[in-house]
Amino acid sequence: MTQSSEERLVIFERRIFGPIYENDFEWKLRYKEELYELLDGPDIVRYIKIKRLQWAGHIVQMPRKVLNGKLHGRRSVGKPELR
């Protein structure tokens, strides 16, 4: 994930929750700390990085035949057998 895409995601996250109407005529943007209190979890960039690592862990656990693409044999022709 590039730095520019991370910055865009942070801006998007701030827009989701929007500004706060403080006084009669003033709007205030939420700070990062206020967003983290609302989310009760990791920010969107950290969440995406965690999920990518989890997915990579699943890929590592796959059999080597699937990863290397050395599948031998052919699929039988016709209707598949019931199991």
Backbone as XML, in Angstrom:
<?xml version="1.0"?>
<chain id="A" units="angstrom">
  <residue number="1" name="MET">
    <atom name="N" x="0.851" y="-1.163" z="0.000"/>
    <atom name="CA" x="0.000" y="0.000" z="0.000"/>
    <atom name="C" x="0.904" y="1.234" z="0.000"/>
  </residue>
  <residue number="2" name="THR">
    <atom name="N" x="0.660" y="2.128" z="-0.906"/>
    <atom name="CA" x="1.502" y="3.306" z="-1.024"/>
    <atom name="C" x="1.103" y="4.361" z="0.004"/>
  </residue>
  <residue number="3" name="GLN">
    <atom name="N" x="1.992" y="5.307" z="0.201"/>
    <atom name="CA" x="1.746" y="6.379" z="1.163"/>
    <atom name="C" x="0.543" y="7.222" z="0.728"/>
  </residue>
  <residue number="4" name="SER">
    <atom name="N" x="0.415" y="7.475" z="-0.573"/>
    <atom name="CA" x="-0.701" y="8.301" z="-1.047"/>
    <atom name="C" x="-2.043" y="7.591" z="-0.858"/>
  </residue>
  <residue number="5" name="SER">
    <atom name="N" x="-2.065" y="6.266" z="-1.061"/>
    <atom name="CA" x="-3.326" y="5.555" z="-0.845"/>
    <atom name="C" x="-3.672" y="5.505" z="0.638"/>
  </residue>
  <residue number="6" name="GLU">
    <atom name="N" x="-2.665" y="5.424" z="1.507"/>
    <atom name="CA" x="-2.929" y="5.463" z="2.948"/>
    <atom name="C" x="-3.513" y="6.814" z="3.346"/>
  </residue>
  <residue number="7" name="GLU">
    <atom name="N" x="-2.957" y="7.891" z="2.795"/>
    <atom name="CA" x="-3.470" y="9.227" z="3.106"/>
    <atom name="C" x="-4.905" y="9.390" z="2.620"/>
  </residue>
  <residue number="8" name="ARG">
    <atom name="N" x="-5.201" y="8.851" z="1.445"/>
    <atom name="CA" x="-6.562" y="8.935" z="0.919"/>
    <atom name="C" x="-7.550" y="8.174" z="1.799"/>
  </residue>
  <residue number="9" name="LEU">
    <atom name="N" x="-7.126" y="7.011" z="2.307"/>
    <atom name="CA" x="-7.998" y="6.249" z="3.186"/>
    <atom name="C" x="-8.258" y="6.969" z="4.498"/>
  </residue>
  <residue number="10" name="VAL">
    <atom name="N" x="-7.244" y="7.651" z="5.029"/>
    <atom name="CA" x="-7.421" y="8.412" z="6.263"/>
    <atom name="C" x="-8.406" y="9.564" z="6.032"/>
  </residue>
  <residue number="11" name="ILE">
    <atom name="N" x="-8.276" y="10.235" z="4.902"/>
    <atom name="CA" x="-9.199" y="11.322" z="4.576"/>
    <atom name="C" x="-10.618" y="10.772" z="4.412"/>
  </residue>
  <residue number="12" name="PHE">
    <atom name="N" x="-10.738" y="9.622" z="3.748"/>
    <atom name="CA" x="-12.042" y="8.996" z="3.573"/>
    <atom name="C" x="-12.661" y="8.649" z="4.924"/>
  </residue>
  <residue number="13" name="GLU">
    <atom name="N" x="-11.833" y="8.144" z="5.833"/>
    <atom name="CA" x="-12.322" y="7.778" z="7.157"/>
    <atom name="C" x="-12.822" y="9.009" z="7.913"/>
  </residue>
  <residue number="14" name="ARG">
    <atom name="N" x="-12.143" y="10.117" z="7.758"/>
    <atom name="CA" x="-12.590" y="11.350" z="8.420"/>
    <atom name="C" x="-13.911" y="11.845" z="7.828"/>
  </residue>
  <residue number="15" name="ARG">
    <atom name="N" x="-14.086" y="11.626" z="6.520"/>
    <atom name="CA" x="-15.325" y="12.070" z="5.879"/>
    <atom name="C" x="-16.524" y="11.223" z="6.277"/>
  </residue>
  <residue number="16" name="ILE">
    <atom name="N" x="-16.277" y="9.960" z="6.598"/>
    <atom name="CA" x="-17.380" y="9.085" z="6.994"/>
    <atom name="C" x="-18.077" y="9.634" z="8.225"/>
  </residue>
  <residue number="17" name="PHE">
    <atom name="N" x="-17.278" y="10.047" z="9.202"/>
    <atom name="CA" x="-17.863" y="10.542" z="10.437"/>
    <atom name="C" x="-18.230" y="12.013" z="10.362"/>
  </residue>
  <residue number="18" name="GLY">
    <atom name="N" x="-17.654" y="12.742" z="9.437"/>
    <atom name="CA" x="-18.040" y="14.116" z="9.183"/>
    <atom name="C" x="-17.629" y="15.093" z="10.257"/>
  </residue>
  <residue number="19" name="PRO">
    <atom name="N" x="-17.863" y="16.385" z="10.008"/>
    <atom name="CA" x="-17.522" y="17.416" z="10.989"/>
    <atom name="C" x="-18.549" y="17.466" z="12.120"/>
  </residue>
  <residue number="20" name="ILE">
    <atom name="N" x="-18.168" y="18.190" z="13.166"/>
    <atom name="CA" x="-19.033" y="18.345" z="14.336"/>
    <atom name="C" x="-19.557" y="19.771" z="14.345"/>
  </residue>
  <residue number="21" name="TYR">
    <atom name="N" x="-20.823" y="19.928" z="14.615"/>
    <atom name="CA" x="-21.428" y="21.248" z="14.753"/>
    <atom name="C" x="-21.273" y="21.662" z="16.204"/>
  </residue>
  <residue number="22" name="GLU">
    <atom name="N" x="-20.307" y="22.570" z="16.480"/>
    <atom name="CA" x="-19.994" y="22.921" z="17.851"/>
    <atom name="C" x="-20.884" y="24.027" z="18.397"/>
  </residue>
  <residue number="23" name="ASN">
    <atom name="N" x="-20.736" y="25.214" z="17.864"/>
    <atom name="CA" x="-21.504" y="26.362" z="18.351"/>
    <atom name="C" x="-22.609" y="26.689" z="17.356"/>
  </residue>
  <residue number="24" name="ASP">
    <atom name="N" x="-23.191" y="27.839" z="17.519"/>
    <atom name="CA" x="-24.271" y="28.216" z="16.624"/>
    <atom name="C" x="-23.800" y="28.385" z="15.180"/>
  </residue>
  <residue number="25" name="PHE">
    <atom name="N" x="-22.566" y="28.854" z="14.997"/>
    <atom name="CA" x="-22.107" y="29.152" z="13.643"/>
    <atom name="C" x="-20.762" y="28.506" z="13.309"/>
  </residue>
  <residue number="26" name="GLU">
    <atom name="N" x="-20.336" y="27.485" z="14.048"/>
    <atom name="CA" x="-19.013" y="26.916" z="13.819"/>
    <atom name="C" x="-19.083" y="25.404" z="13.591"/>
  </residue>
  <residue number="27" name="TRP">
    <atom name="N" x="-18.303" y="24.974" z="12.610"/>
    <atom name="CA" x="-18.126" y="23.551" z="12.342"/>
    <atom name="C" x="-16.694" y="23.198" z="12.672"/>
  </residue>
  <residue number="28" name="LYS">
    <atom name="N" x="-16.481" y="22.028" z="13.197"/>
    <atom name="CA" x="-15.138" y="21.591" z="13.567"/>
    <atom name="C" x="-14.907" y="20.196" z="12.996"/>
  </residue>
  <residue number="29" name="LEU">
    <atom name="N" x="-13.738" y="20.001" z="12.363"/>
    <atom name="CA" x="-13.381" y="18.673" z="11.880"/>
    <atom name="C" x="-12.909" y="17.831" z="13.060"/>
  </residue>
  <residue number="30" name="ARG">
    <atom name="N" x="-13.204" y="16.533" z="12.991"/>
    <atom name="CA" x="-12.773" y="15.638" z="14.062"/>
    <atom name="C" x="-11.283" y="15.342" z="13.915"/>
  </residue>
  <residue number="31" name="TYR">
    <atom name="N" x="-10.605" y="15.247" z="15.034"/>
    <atom name="CA" x="-9.198" y="14.877" z="15.041"/>
    <atom name="C" x="-9.068" y="13.361" z="15.025"/>
  </residue>
  <residue number="32" name="LYS">
    <atom name="N" x="-7.858" y="12.878" z="14.739"/>
    <atom name="CA" x="-7.634" y="11.439" z="14.671"/>
    <atom name="C" x="-7.975" y="10.758" z="15.988"/>
  </residue>
  <residue number="33" name="GLU">
    <atom name="N" x="-7.616" y="11.387" z="17.096"/>
    <atom name="CA" x="-7.882" y="10.790" z="18.403"/>
    <atom name="C" x="-9.382" y="10.617" z="18.632"/>
  </residue>
  <residue number="34" name="GLU">
    <atom name="N" x="-10.168" y="11.586" z="18.189"/>
    <atom name="CA" x="-11.621" y="11.488" z="18.329"/>
    <atom name="C" x="-12.173" y="10.344" z="17.477"/>
  </residue>
  <residue number="35" name="LEU">
    <atom name="N" x="-11.609" y="10.162" z="16.289"/>
    <atom name="CA" x="-12.041" y="9.061" z="15.434"/>
    <atom name="C" x="-11.705" y="7.716" z="16.062"/>
  </residue>
  <residue number="36" name="TYR">
    <atom name="N" x="-10.508" y="7.607" z="16.647"/>
    <atom name="CA" x="-10.103" y="6.350" z="17.264"/>
    <atom name="C" x="-11.000" y="6.010" z="18.448"/>
  </residue>
  <residue number="37" name="GLU">
    <atom name="N" x="-11.440" y="7.025" z="19.182"/>
    <atom name="CA" x="-12.365" y="6.774" z="20.290"/>
    <atom name="C" x="-13.716" y="6.277" z="19.768"/>
  </residue>
  <residue number="38" name="LEU">
    <atom name="N" x="-14.154" y="6.803" z="18.645"/>
    <atom name="CA" x="-15.430" y="6.367" z="18.067"/>
    <atom name="C" x="-15.338" y="4.949" z="17.503"/>
  </residue>
  <residue number="39" name="LEU">
    <atom name="N" x="-14.196" y="4.601" z="16.922"/>
    <atom name="CA" x="-14.059" y="3.316" z="16.251"/>
    <atom name="C" x="-13.872" y="2.150" z="17.219"/>
  </residue>
  <residue number="40" name="ASP">
    <atom name="N" x="-13.228" y="2.371" z="18.343"/>
    <atom name="CA" x="-12.905" y="1.296" z="19.291"/>
    <atom name="C" x="-12.142" y="0.159" z="18.616"/>
  </residue>
  <residue number="41" name="GLY">
    <atom name="N" x="-11.194" y="0.477" z="17.781"/>
    <atom name="CA" x="-10.407" y="-0.532" z="17.090"/>
    <atom name="C" x="-9.350" y="0.133" z="16.239"/>
  </residue>
  <residue number="42" name="PRO">
    <atom name="N" x="-8.687" y="-0.638" z="15.413"/>
    <atom name="CA" x="-7.641" y="-0.058" z="14.561"/>
    <atom name="C" x="-8.241" y="0.833" z="13.473"/>
  </residue>
  <residue number="43" name="ASP">
    <atom name="N" x="-7.431" y="1.772" z="13.013"/>
    <atom name="CA" x="-7.890" y="2.616" z="11.917"/>
    <atom name="C" x="-7.966" y="1.799" z="10.633"/>
  </residue>
  <residue number="44" name="ILE">
    <atom name="N" x="-8.491" y="2.391" z="9.587"/>
    <atom name="CA" x="-8.798" y="1.648" z="8.367"/>
    <atom name="C" x="-7.524" y="1.137" z="7.685"/>
  </residue>
  <residue number="45" name="VAL">
    <atom name="N" x="-6.437" y="1.899" z="7.744"/>
    <atom name="CA" x="-5.189" y="1.477" z="7.105"/>
    <atom name="C" x="-4.614" y="0.266" z="7.837"/>
  </residue>
  <residue number="46" name="ARG">
    <atom name="N" x="-4.586" y="0.320" z="9.162"/>
    <atom name="CA" x="-4.059" y="-0.802" z="9.936"/>
    <atom name="C" x="-4.933" y="-2.036" z="9.759"/>
  </residue>
  <residue number="47" name="TYR">
    <atom name="N" x="-6.251" y="-1.852" z="9.667"/>
    <atom name="CA" x="-7.167" y="-2.973" z="9.469"/>
    <atom name="C" x="-6.888" y="-3.671" z="8.138"/>
  </residue>
  <residue number="48" name="ILE">
    <atom name="N" x="-6.666" y="-2.898" z="7.085"/>
    <atom name="CA" x="-6.387" y="-3.471" z="5.771"/>
    <atom name="C" x="-5.067" y="-4.236" z="5.796"/>
  </residue>
  <residue number="49" name="LYS">
    <atom name="N" x="-4.056" y="-3.684" z="6.468"/>
    <atom name="CA" x="-2.764" y="-4.374" z="6.550"/>
    <atom name="C" x="-2.878" y="-5.680" z="7.328"/>
  </residue>
  <residue number="50" name="ILE">
    <atom name="N" x="-3.659" y="-5.692" z="8.395"/>
    <atom name="CA" x="-3.866" y="-6.917" z="9.175"/>
    <atom name="C" x="-4.547" y="-7.979" z="8.323"/>
  </residue>
  <residue number="51" name="LYS">
    <atom name="N" x="-5.576" y="-7.598" z="7.591"/>
    <atom name="CA" x="-6.290" y="-8.551" z="6.745"/>
    <atom name="C" x="-5.410" y="-9.090" z="5.627"/>
  </residue>
  <residue number="52" name="ARG">
    <atom name="N" x="-4.528" y="-8.276" z="5.077"/>
    <atom name="CA" x="-3.609" y="-8.750" z="4.037"/>
    <atom name="C" x="-2.645" y="-9.788" z="4.608"/>
  </residue>
  <residue number="53" name="LEU">
    <atom name="N" x="-2.155" y="-9.555" z="5.831"/>
    <atom name="CA" x="-1.267" y="-10.525" z="6.459"/>
    <atom name="C" x="-1.994" y="-11.832" z="6.740"/>
  </residue>
  <residue number="54" name="GLN">
    <atom name="N" x="-3.247" y="-11.753" z="7.170"/>
    <atom name="CA" x="-4.019" y="-12.967" z="7.409"/>
    <atom name="C" x="-4.212" y="-13.746" z="6.117"/>
  </residue>
  <residue number="55" name="TRP">
    <atom name="N" x="-4.487" y="-13.050" z="5.024"/>
    <atom name="CA" x="-4.682" y="-13.714" z="3.745"/>
    <atom name="C" x="-3.385" y="-14.370" z="3.295"/>
  </residue>
  <residue number="56" name="ALA">
    <atom name="N" x="-2.255" y="-13.684" z="3.489"/>
    <atom name="CA" x="-0.968" y="-14.260" z="3.110"/>
    <atom name="C" x="-0.687" y="-15.517" z="3.927"/>
  </residue>
  <residue number="57" name="GLY">
    <atom name="N" x="-1.107" y="-15.555" z="5.182"/>
    <atom name="CA" x="-0.951" y="-16.750" z="5.996"/>
    <atom name="C" x="-1.733" y="-17.919" z="5.444"/>
  </residue>
  <residue number="58" name="HIS">
    <atom name="N" x="-2.918" y="-17.668" z="4.928"/>
    <atom name="CA" x="-3.710" y="-18.743" z="4.318"/>
    <atom name="C" x="-3.033" y="-19.260" z="3.048"/>
  </residue>
  <residue number="59" name="ILE">
    <atom name="N" x="-2.453" y="-18.363" z="2.279"/>
    <atom name="CA" x="-1.790" y="-18.762" z="1.043"/>
    <atom name="C" x="-0.584" y="-19.646" z="1.351"/>
  </residue>
  <residue number="60" name="VAL">
    <atom name="N" x="0.160" y="-19.322" z="2.396"/>
    <atom name="CA" x="1.335" y="-20.108" z="2.767"/>
    <atom name="C" x="0.931" y="-21.515" z="3.174"/>
  </residue>
  <residue number="61" name="GLN">
    <atom name="N" x="-0.230" y="-21.689" z="3.732"/>
    <atom name="CA" x="-0.670" y="-23.001" z="4.188"/>
    <atom name="C" x="-1.173" y="-23.887" z="3.055"/>
  </residue>
  <residue number="62" name="MET">
    <atom name="N" x="-1.353" y="-23.342" z="1.867"/>
    <atom name="CA" x="-1.829" y="-24.146" z="0.742"/>
    <atom name="C" x="-0.781" y="-25.182" z="0.350"/>
  </residue>
  <residue number="63" name="PRO">
    <atom name="N" x="-1.211" y="-26.292" z="-0.211"/>
    <atom name="CA" x="-0.231" y="-27.289" z="-0.671"/>
    <atom name="C" x="0.671" y="-26.716" z="-1.758"/>
  </residue>
  <residue number="64" name="ARG">
    <atom name="N" x="1.872" y="-27.230" z="-1.810"/>
    <atom name="CA" x="2.836" y="-26.715" z="-2.783"/>
    <atom name="C" x="2.414" y="-26.986" z="-4.218"/>
  </residue>
  <residue number="65" name="LYS">
    <atom name="N" x="1.653" y="-28.035" z="-4.448"/>
    <atom name="CA" x="1.206" y="-28.333" z="-5.809"/>
    <atom name="C" x="0.365" y="-27.191" z="-6.366"/>
  </residue>
  <residue number="66" name="VAL">
    <atom name="N" x="-0.498" y="-26.649" z="-5.524"/>
    <atom name="CA" x="-1.366" y="-25.571" z="-5.985"/>
    <atom name="C" x="-0.555" y="-24.304" z="-6.211"/>
  </residue>
  <residue number="67" name="LEU">
    <atom name="N" x="0.392" y="-24.034" z="-5.319"/>
    <atom name="CA" x="1.203" y="-22.825" z="-5.461"/>
    <atom name="C" x="2.095" y="-22.879" z="-6.699"/>
  </residue>
  <residue number="68" name="ASN">
    <atom name="N" x="2.687" y="-24.047" z="-6.965"/>
    <atom name="CA" x="3.599" y="-24.164" z="-8.095"/>
    <atom name="C" x="2.878" y="-24.426" z="-9.414"/>
  </residue>
  <residue number="69" name="GLY">
    <atom name="N" x="1.627" y="-24.783" z="-9.361"/>
    <atom name="CA" x="0.853" y="-25.013" z="-10.569"/>
    <atom name="C" x="1.212" y="-26.300" z="-11.276"/>
  </residue>
  <residue number="70" name="LYS">
    <atom name="N" x="1.694" y="-27.310" z="-10.560"/>
    <atom name="CA" x="2.075" y="-28.570" z="-11.180"/>
    <atom name="C" x="1.011" y="-29.631" z="-10.929"/>
  </residue>
  <residue number="71" name="LEU">
    <atom name="N" x="-0.173" y="-29.369" z="-11.372"/>
    <atom name="CA" x="-1.248" y="-30.346" z="-11.225"/>
    <atom name="C" x="-1.200" y="-31.312" z="-12.404"/>
  </residue>
  <residue number="72" name="HIS">
    <atom name="N" x="-1.281" y="-32.614" z="-12.108"/>
    <atom name="CA" x="-1.208" y="-33.624" z="-13.154"/>
    <atom name="C" x="-2.548" y="-34.353" z="-13.232"/>
  </residue>
  <residue number="73" name="GLY">
    <atom name="N" x="-2.840" y="-34.843" z="-14.390"/>
    <atom name="CA" x="-4.078" y="-35.571" z="-14.579"/>
    <atom name="C" x="-5.123" y="-34.705" z="-15.245"/>
  </residue>
  <residue number="74" name="ARG">
    <atom name="N" x="-6.257" y="-35.353" z="-15.553"/>
    <atom name="CA" x="-7.330" y="-34.633" z="-16.222"/>
    <atom name="C" x="-8.627" y="-34.867" z="-15.461"/>
  </residue>
  <residue number="75" name="ARG">
    <atom name="N" x="-9.512" y="-33.957" z="-15.634"/>
    <atom name="CA" x="-10.833" y="-34.112" z="-15.062"/>
    <atom name="C" x="-11.631" y="-35.060" z="-15.933"/>
  </residue>
  <residue number="76" name="SER">
    <atom name="N" x="-12.426" y="-35.906" z="-15.303"/>
    <atom name="CA" x="-13.210" y="-36.855" z="-16.085"/>
    <atom name="C" x="-14.334" y="-36.136" z="-16.833"/>
  </residue>
  <residue number="77" name="VAL">
    <atom name="N" x="-14.669" y="-36.685" z="-17.983"/>
    <atom name="CA" x="-15.671" y="-36.063" z="-18.829"/>
    <atom name="C" x="-17.060" y="-36.509" z="-18.364"/>
  </residue>
  <residue number="78" name="GLY">
    <atom name="N" x="-18.004" y="-35.589" z="-18.384"/>
    <atom name="CA" x="-19.369" y="-35.943" z="-18.046"/>
    <atom name="C" x="-19.800" y="-35.385" z="-16.706"/>
  </residue>
  <residue number="79" name="LYS">
    <atom name="N" x="-20.907" y="-35.929" z="-16.243"/>
    <atom name="CA" x="-21.495" y="-35.474" z="-15.008"/>
    <atom name="C" x="-20.630" y="-35.906" z="-13.803"/>
  </residue>
  <residue number="80" name="PRO">
    <atom name="N" x="-20.373" y="-34.999" z="-12.835"/>
    <atom name="CA" x="-19.571" y="-35.396" z="-11.686"/>
    <atom name="C" x="-20.310" y="-36.427" z="-10.824"/>
  </residue>
  <residue number="81" name="GLU">
    <atom name="N" x="-19.546" y="-37.296" z="-10.183"/>
    <atom name="CA" x="-20.131" y="-38.309" z="-9.306"/>
    <atom name="C" x="-20.661" y="-37.636" z="-8.036"/>
  </residue>
  <residue number="82" name="LEU">
    <atom name="N" x="-21.746" y="-38.213" z="-7.504"/>
    <atom name="CA" x="-22.274" y="-37.726" z="-6.244"/>
    <atom name="C" x="-21.440" y="-38.249" z="-5.103"/>
  </residue>
  <residue number="83" name="ARG">
    <atom name="N" x="-21.238" y="-37.431" z="-4.094"/>
    <atom name="CA" x="-20.436" y="-37.874" z="-2.938"/>
    <atom name="C" x="-21.315" y="-38.003" z="-1.725"/>
  </residue>
</chain>
